[in-house]
Amino acid sequence: MAVHVYHRDSPGLLVPLISADARFIIWLGTGARTANMNYVVMQPGESNVPHVHEESEDTIFILHGHGSVRDFSGGTRLEFGPGDVVHIDPGIRHAVFADASEVVVSVGGPCPADLGLLRFLGLDVEAMLNA
């Protein structure tokens, strides 16, 4: 089937290095080859583990809450709120912070798929690519 409907409450993969409630909804494990769609809920004070997507752009749409994103490569910090889109170029060490005493809810993720991240999580990427 070429068209699918997925729901955020039936995640394909939970990724705690993003947040305690980070759900990969569309990803290689669901049959997507280049797309990722993550649904992330960050509690006040929570943040990602600083990380780099070597070959992927990371695009995050903020649905709810205020926080900040830090570019550790360039030494900058930018604030965001509902309706903002955070975009990070490939190769930039970054992290998202729910540092404004609010829950932050977002959708988005790295594109093309960050296969290195999936391997780091212990997944057999080659088997998924060949499925």
C-alpha positions as CSV (number, residue, x, y, z in Angstrom):
1,M,0.0,0.0,0.0
2,A,1.4,3.4,-0.9
3,V,-0.7,5.5,1.5
4,H,-0.6,5.0,5.3
5,V,-2.0,6.6,8.4
6,Y,-0.1,6.4,11.7
7,H,-1.0,7.8,15.1
8,R,1.3,9.4,17.6
9,D,0.0,7.1,20.3
10,S,1.3,4.0,18.4
11,P,4.9,5.0,18.0
12,G,7.3,2.8,15.9
13,L,10.3,3.6,18.2
14,L,10.8,5.4,21.5
15,V,14.0,7.4,21.6
16,P,14.9,8.5,25.2
17,L,18.0,10.5,24.2
18,I,15.7,13.0,22.6
19,S,13.3,13.1,25.6
20,A,11.5,10.8,28.0
21,D,8.5,10.9,25.5
22,A,10.1,11.0,22.0
23,R,8.2,8.9,19.5
24,F,9.4,8.1,15.9
25,I,6.1,7.8,14.1
26,I,7.4,7.7,10.5
27,W,10.9,6.2,10.0
28,L,12.8,3.5,8.3
29,G,11.1,0.9,10.5
30,T,7.7,1.8,9.1
31,G,9.0,1.6,5.5
32,A,9.9,5.2,5.0
33,R,13.2,5.5,3.1
34,T,14.1,9.2,3.6
35,A,11.5,10.7,5.8
36,N,11.3,10.9,9.6
37,M,8.4,12.4,11.6
38,N,9.0,12.4,15.3
39,Y,6.4,13.5,18.0
40,V,8.2,14.8,21.1
41,V,6.9,15.9,24.4
42,M,9.5,17.5,26.7
43,Q,8.7,18.3,30.3
44,P,9.9,21.6,31.9
45,G,13.6,21.4,32.4
46,E,14.2,18.5,30.0
47,S,16.6,18.7,27.1
48,N,18.0,16.5,24.3
49,V,21.4,14.9,24.6
50,P,23.6,17.3,22.5
51,H,24.0,15.6,19.1
52,V,24.9,15.9,15.5
53,H,23.1,14.7,12.3
54,E,26.1,14.5,10.0
55,E,24.2,14.2,6.8
56,S,20.7,15.3,7.7
57,E,18.9,18.6,8.2
58,D,16.8,18.6,11.4
59,T,13.5,20.5,11.1
60,I,11.3,20.8,14.2
61,F,7.8,22.4,14.3
62,I,6.8,23.7,17.7
63,L,3.2,22.9,18.5
64,H,3.1,24.0,22.2
65,G,5.4,25.6,24.7
66,H,8.4,27.9,24.8
67,G,12.1,26.8,25.0
68,S,15.4,27.2,23.3
69,V,17.7,25.5,20.9
70,R,21.5,25.7,21.3
71,D,24.0,25.5,18.5
72,F,27.1,24.2,20.3
73,S,29.1,24.3,17.1
74,G,28.6,28.1,16.6
75,G,28.0,29.1,20.3
76,T,24.5,30.5,19.8
77,R,21.1,30.0,21.6
78,L,17.8,30.9,20.1
79,E,14.4,31.0,21.8
80,F,11.3,29.5,20.2
81,G,7.5,29.3,20.8
82,P,4.3,27.8,19.3
83,G,4.2,28.1,15.5
84,D,8.0,28.5,15.2
85,V,10.1,26.1,13.1
86,V,13.6,25.2,14.2
87,H,15.9,24.2,11.4
88,I,19.4,22.9,12.0
89,D,21.9,22.4,9.2
90,P,23.8,19.0,8.8
91,G,26.9,18.7,11.0
92,I,25.8,21.1,13.7
93,R,26.1,19.9,17.3
94,H,22.8,21.0,18.9
95,A,20.2,20.3,21.6
96,V,16.6,21.5,22.3
97,F,15.7,22.7,25.8
98,A,12.3,23.0,27.5
99,D,13.9,25.7,29.7
100,A,11.0,28.2,30.0
101,S,9.1,26.2,32.7
102,E,6.6,24.9,30.1
103,V,5.9,21.6,28.4
104,V,7.2,21.7,24.8
105,V,5.5,19.6,22.2
106,S,6.9,19.3,18.6
107,V,6.9,17.3,15.4
108,G,9.7,16.9,12.9
109,G,13.1,15.3,12.7
110,P,16.1,14.7,10.6
111,C,15.8,14.3,6.8
112,P,17.1,12.3,5.1
113,A,16.9,9.7,7.7
114,D,19.8,9.7,10.2
115,L,20.9,6.1,9.7
116,G,23.9,6.6,12.1
117,L,21.5,7.5,14.9
118,L,19.4,4.4,14.2
119,R,22.6,2.3,14.2
120,F,23.6,4.0,17.5
121,L,20.2,2.9,18.9
122,G,21.2,-0.7,18.1
123,L,18.9,-1.2,15.1
124,D,19.8,-3.4,12.1
125,V,19.6,-0.6,9.5
126,E,20.8,-2.8,6.7
127,A,18.1,-5.4,7.3
128,M,15.5,-2.6,7.3
129,L,16.8,-1.2,4.1
130,N,16.7,-4.6,2.4
131,A,13.2,-5.4,3.7
